[in-house]
Amino acid sequence: MRVLLINPFYPISETPSPPLGLAYLAAALQAAGVEVRVLDLVVYPYSKAMLANVLDSPTSLKNSNPVWSA
């Protein structure tokens, strides 16, 4: 099973904080044998093309900025 967790965009007033809740969930899913990716739209701007690329082939972006392994 593959899971894509998305941290939605929100305005940054000071310093962006990492999505720790998603990180904890991703770690638990990964420990259960699930392939997990996290997409952080706070630090990587949303575009339809980028999202389509991630949904079509989430493992192709394993080592790039917008999506990473848990």
N, C-alpha and C positions, 0 to 999 in steps of 0.2 A: 504494500500500500504506500502511496505517496501523499504527503500533506504539504500544502503551501500555507504558511502563516503570514498574514499581512499586518504590518503596523501602519495604520492610516496616517496621512499627513495631518499635522496640526501646527499652528503658528508657534514659532520658537521665540520666546520672549528673552531668554538668556542663553543658556547652553542646552543643546539637545541631550536628552538622557537616553541611554540604550533601552530597548524594549525588554526589560528584565522578565516581565510576566510571560512574554512569548518565548524568551530564552529558557525559562524553567519548563514551560509546556513542551517546547521542542526537545529538551533533554529527556524528559519522561517518555515522550513518544519514541525517540530514538532508542532509548533503553529497551523499549518494548518491541524493537525491530522494525519500526516504521521509518521510511526515508523522509526526511524533513528538510524543508527550505524555509527561510525567513526572508520576506521582502519588506524592507524598511523604506516607506515612502516619505519619511521625514528627511532623510539624508540623500535619497535618490529620487529625483522628480518623476512623477507619474507621466506616462505617455501611453496611448493605446497600443502603439507598436511594441514598446517594451513589455507591457503586460501580455500581449498576444504571444510574444516570443517566450516568455516565462511559462505560460500555460501550455503552449505547444510542446515545449521541451525543457522542463525545469532542470534536468541534469546537465544540459548543455551550458548553463551559466554557473556551474558549481564554484568556479574560482573567480568570479567577477564581483564587482562591488554590490549590485542591488540584491543579489541572492547568495546566501552562503549556507553551508552545512551547520547544523546545530552542534 
